[in-house]
Amino acid sequence: MATALYPIADSLGLWPSLTARFFAGFAQASQLHFANEVVLTWAPQAESSLFFSILLAASQFGPLFTMILGGEMCSSSLGWETSTEICSITQATYYVLGILTLASTSVFAFIYTQDVEANRFISRSEASKIIGGRKALMKKARVPYRKVLTDGTIWASFVMFIGYYTGMIIYQQYSPTFIKQ
């Protein structure tokens, strides 16, 4: 919704525009948690890494698809010109992405269930394979926060995560220029 409403928010000024972008980012923040839930529910233990990688691939393909779509829309009559007369992105791009998001979310909501056995789109043998391949969940233990916060591996992962997203931001910012040249 925030993506589809962004052109309207942008026309209303800076704060509505920032609010729309905040809600778009807020929705994306739940992606890792939701992806974990889907993998824990729907993937056998042996296939969970592959399943998780496929789910998160959208983070990589989404910006590339958006840049290509934006470039095509900028050169079509569906776009809008910004106040500086430079077509950096178009309203039509936001509307197309909003419609695609609504359509794919609707399909997902129709197909997905939290219980593998209750899903009407998979066979009993497939459900038993998924359930049989799961790791048994143990009782929830206390989180050792001190050990977590002093673990070098955790800090290395944190630094790697920051580097990854910094690289993604640079990629998303400068890829259109690189692709154009």
C-alpha angles and dihedrals in degrees: 000000000000091000095050092046095046097095090055092046090048092053089054094058145262101313097048088047092051090046091054091049090048091056091047090053092043089057091049091051090068091055097092094047092047092046089053091051092050092048093047091049102039110027130074111235093252092056100038097101092052091044092050092047092053092049092051094045087087087072088064101038096041097069092043091051090046093052092050092045091046092051092050092046092049090058094047132076091250094076133088128227118234123233089267091055091244117122102220097156133348138234088232090060091057092047093048091048091046092051092046090049092049091047095047092045090051092051091047092049090050094050104032124086128174090227117064093204092054095054112111094202100065131066125242091249091053091047091050090050090053094045094043091052095054122106113241112256114238127212112284111263129203114272111245095221095174092054091045093051093047097045114112092211091058091050091047089052090048092051090046090050091052090047092049094052092042088054091048092051091050090046092050092045099049105026094089090056091046093047091048093053 
